[in-house]
Amino acid sequence: MGLETYQQKRDQWLLIKSRDEFAQDGWQLETLLKTNESERKVSQRKSKERYDAGAKTVRRIAPQVKKDDAKVVAAISAFQAKQLSGDVTIKIGGENVALTHLDKIFWPDEGYTKGDLIKYYYEVSKYLLPYLKDRPLIMKRYPNGINGKFFHQHDVDEAPDYVRTAQIDVEEGHAVDYIVGDNLATLLYMTNLGAIERHPWHSRLSDLDQPDWFVFDLDPGAGISFETICKLALKVRDALEGLGLESYAKTSGSRGLHVYVPIKREYSYDEVARFAEQVATQVAKENSEIATVERSLKARRGGQIYLDHMQNARGKSVVAPYSVRPRAGATVSAPLGWKEVERKKITIQDFTIRNMLRRLESKGDLFKPVLNNKQNLRDRLTVLQSLEPKG
């Protein structure tokens, strides 16, 4: 369905196999694979190749996708233009990707267009794609920009043949086809659908039940300074260092900070979530003047930041590094060095689609250790519990 068709017939689309088509911000679809390992289904749409991936079988099938007869332009030529406009079909990685309505304004105050967003993702793709590779992605689509209606889309029933999908059984007993973050063509295809953000799972298809990182989301209430958020992030880092674990920070691009802990793919979501809860609870107890693990706003005291560990459950997601957010200024989730956090001078507004590429060219990918530093959690929960005060 094209975006104009969606605008004309927005009360008729059927895109999400769930109970809530217009879910609110933060809504998640809890998913699970069948208990019988032999019945687990994770599929792709590109070919008929089959292979075993641990406890699951992955199969590839070819979808029926309408051919695009429009004039095709090489991607490098298209993106050399100062401004993307109109409609264009680009060839990238051997695939033809249709980009439409590029003049549409997505950020009215700044005048940023859909074309500006697509160009940004093209330019940062070599840094972003490793954090999406082989992971199911949840789309949050803004067909008419950040001030228009949005909706979550987990299920993709039809996609071009260059878009890999993973079919995962959900708790309601039917299958959902998730887009998998494989390549630049897929990244631009999703952006053309109005998906501003990138929300990958914490695990890959090859080990769907074993995450390879966990995250603390520092979510401030109204009136809390970013300096205080940085202070709490350092407390989280120090607590993790006390357990022998390295961590890495980035802005959320929205309000707060994220602290990532990369781990070996050896632990279940339940194990990882329990560990994250223990750490968060301990940090909040030792820094109660600025931190809480209470989800309820009524239960929080003024000046407290919600130290959210709840996003580590299976099927949850946190916005990827270098993802754009549907916020004023087109802010970006930006990896940080800990020295930047220590100086406490940064703000969310410092990182946007206009300056992120320059930062990357200057500093490189500060988040790269998250992909490579696979840490062991064995025995660390015991160490954490031993540090808790007795009585």
N, C-alpha and C positions, 0 to 999 in steps of 0.2 A: 504494500500500500504506500503510495507516494505521500509526501507531507501535505500537499495541497488537498489530496483526497481525504487525508485524515482530518484536516481542518474543516472540510465540507461535511464530512460524515462522522464526526468525532463521537457521536452517540451510538455508532454502529460497529466500531472495531472490536474484534475479539482477539486480543494478543496474548493474554496471560491466562494460563490454566491454573487459576487460583480462585479464592473466594473474594478477593478484594482487588478489583482492577485499578482503582485509583487509590492505592495505598499511600499513607502519609510518609513524610520524611523519616527515614530510619526503619521503615518496614522491612521485614526479612521473611523469606519463605523458607521454613525449616525443611530440610531434605534428608532422606536416608536411603541407603541401598538395602535391597532385600537381605534378610538374614542368611539365607542359603547362598553361600559364596558362588556356587555354580550358576545362580540365577541373576547375578549382578549384571547390569547392562550399562556399558559406557560405549557410545558409538560415535563415529565420525561420518561425514557426508561426502568425502572426497573420492574414495575408491572402494574396491571390494576387498582390499587387503584385510587379513585378520591376524591378530597377535595376542599373546597373553601378557597382561600387565599385572603381575603379582597375583592378587586374589580375584582379579576380574578379567573379563574378556572384552576386548575393544574391537569393534568392527567398523568398517568404513563402507558407506553406501553413497552412490552418486545421486544428488537431488536433481529435480527437473527445474532448471532456471532459464528464464527467457533470455535470449541473446540480445545484446545491445548493438544496434546498427549505427549508432551515432559515430561521428568522426572522432578518432582516437588521437590524443596528444601525448607525447612522452612526458612522464611525470616531471622530470628535471626541467623541461621547458615550461610546463604549466606553472611550477612553483617559483620560477625565476621572475614571474610577473610581480609587480609591486602590489597589485590588488587582484584577488580572485573574484570573478563576477560571472553572472549568468549560470549556465550549465556547461559542464565539460566532462568528457570521459577520458580518463588518463590510463596509460599503460604503466604498470608498476610490477616488478617481479614476474613478468610474463602474463599478468592478469589485467583485464580491463575493468576499471572501477569508475562507476558513474557518480559524479558529484553534481548536485542540483541546488538551485535556489541559493547560490553562494552570496548574493547581495543581501539576503535576509538579515536584519539586525537582531543579534542575540543579546547584546549588552547596550540598551538604549542610551544610558547616560554617557558612555564612552564612545558609542558609535561602532563598536566591534561587531563584525559580521560573522555569519557562519563560515565564510571563506577564511576569515582571520583565524578562527578556531582550527579549521582543517589544516591550514598552513603551519600553525604552531605544532600540531601533532606530527606532521610530516617532518618538521625540523628537529624535534626532540626524540623521534622514534627510536633511534639507536640506543638511547639511554633508557627509555621507558619500556620497550618491548621485553627485555629480560625479566621484568617483574610481572609480566602477563603470560609469559610462555607456558603453555600446557595447563593453564589454569582456567576453570570455568569463570565466566564473567557475568555480572549482573548489570543490566543496562537501566539507567534512569534517564528517560528521554524528555527533552524540552523542545518539541517541534517548532515552537514559536518564540524561543529565547527564554531568558531567565525569569521574565515577568509573566510568561504564559503558563498554561496548565502543564503539569508534568505527570509521568506515570512510570512505574517500574515494569520492566520486561525481563523475565527470566527465560521465557519459552520462545524459541525461534523456530517456527514450523517450516519456513522456506528461506533459503539463503543462497547466494552465489556459490559456485563450486569451490572457490578459494577460501570460503569461510568454513572452518571445521567446527562441528558441534558435538557436544557430549550429552548423550541421553542418560539421564539419571532418574531413577524412580523416586517419587516424592511420597511423603507420608500419607497423602490422600489416596494413594494407590494408582496414580497414573504417572506417565513419564513426562519429563521436562527436558527440552533440548536447549542446553546452554551453549552460547558462543564460547569458543576457546581462543585465548589470546595468542595466536601463532605468528602473524606476519603483519607487515605494514599495510597490505591491501585490506586486511580485516580491520585494522585500527582505523583506517580512513572510512571504510564502509560504515562502521558504527558511528563515527562522527557525523557522517552524512545523514544518519537517521535522527540526529539531534541528541545523541548521547554525549553530554558534556564531560561527565566524569568517567573514570575507569575504576571499577570495583572488582578486583580479583579475589577468588578464594585464597585461603591460607595454605592450601595444598594443591598438588598437581594431579593430573589424571592417573599417572603411573602409581601414585600412592595416595589415593583420594582420601583415605581415612587417617593419614599421618601428616599433619602440618609441618612446614619447614621454617616457620617463624611464629611467634606470638606477639601481641601488641597491647600496650597500655595507651588508652585514649584519655588525655587530660582535657576535660570538658569544663570550661569555666562558666560560672554564672555571670549575671549582669554586674558590671562595675568592677570586675577583677582585672587588675593590670596584667599586661603580658610579662612584666618583670616577675610577678608572683608565679605565673605559670612556669616560667623558666626555673625559678627556685624549686618548684615541686619536681620538675623533670630531672633536676640534678639529684634530688633526694631518691628518686626512682633509680637513676643510674648508680648511685652509691650503694643502694641496697642490693642491686644485682651484682655489683663488683664484689660486695661482701660474700656473695655466693659463688664467686669465681666466674661470673658471666659478663660478657661484653654486650653493650647495647648501643643503639643508634637512634638519633632523634631526627624528626622532620616536622615542619609545620603541617597542620591539617589542611591549611588553605582556607579554612572556614573561621574557627575561633581559637583553637588550642594547639596543642602539640601531641605528636605520637611518639612513643618510645618502642622500638622494635627489638626483639631478641631472636636472632637466628639460631636454629637448633637442627640436630640430626633428624631425619625422617624415620624415627624409631618409636615415636610415642603417639598414643591415640589422642583424639581431640579431648576426650574426657580427662586424661592425665594432664595434658597441657593446660586446660582450662582450670583445673584444680590448683595447679602450681601457680598460675597467674593470679588466681584469687588469693592464695596465701601471701604472695608478695605484696599485692595491693593492700590487703588487710593490714599487714604489718607496717607498711609505709604510712597508711592513713592513721594508724594508732599512734605512731611516733611523731606525726606531723598534723595532729588533729586541728590545729589552728588554720591550716590552709587546705587540708585534704579530707575527703570522705569517700566511702564506698557505698553510701546510701543513694539509691537511684531516685527515690522520691524527693522532689523539690521541697516538700513540706518538712522532710526530715533533716534537711541540710541547714547548717548555720550560715549566717552571712559571712562572706569572704572565703568560703570553702570551694575548692575545685573538685568536681566529681572525677575520681580516679577509676575510670571505667575499664574493667577487665572482662566484661561480658561479651565482647566482640570476638572472643576466641572459640566460640562454639562452632560445630560443623555447620557449614552453609552460610555463616556470617562473613562479612567482608569489611575491610577498611580501605579507604581511598588510596590508590597507588601513588608512589612518589612520581612527581612531575605531572600528575593529573591536574587538570583545570577544575575549578569549582564554580558553580553557578552563583557567584557572589559579585558584589560591586567591584569593579576594577579588573575582573577576570583573574582573580588570584589563583596561585598554583601551590600545590603541596610540595614544599621545598626541603630536601635533605639539608641538615645542618651539621657543622662541626661542633663538638662539645665546647670548644673555646668560644664559639659564637653564642652558645646558650649561657655560658658562664658570664659573658659580658652583659647579657640581659638588655641589649639595645635593639634587638630585632622586633619586627612586628609582622603580622600576617600580610599587610599591604605592601611589604617590601618585595614581594615575589609575585610577578604577574607574567602573562603571556608575552609582554613586551620586553622583559629583561631576563627571563630564565635562560634563554639560549646563551646570552653573554656570560652569565654566571657559570653555566656548564663548560663553556669554552675556556673559562679562566680557572675553575676549580676542579673540573672533571666530575665524575659521579661519586659524591661523598657517601652514597648509600651502598656502593658495590659490595662491601663486606657482608651485607645482609644475604647476598646470594652465595657467598663462599665460606663464611665462618660458621661451620656446622658444629654447634656446641652440644655437649652431653648434659642431660638433666639427671642422670642416675645419681642417687644419694643426695642430691641437692635439696630435695624437699625435706629430708630428714634433718639436714643442716639448718634449714630455715626454721623448722619447728623447734630445734634446740635453742635458737636464739630468742624465742618468745619468753616473756617474763612469766615466772611461775606464780601460781596462786591467784 
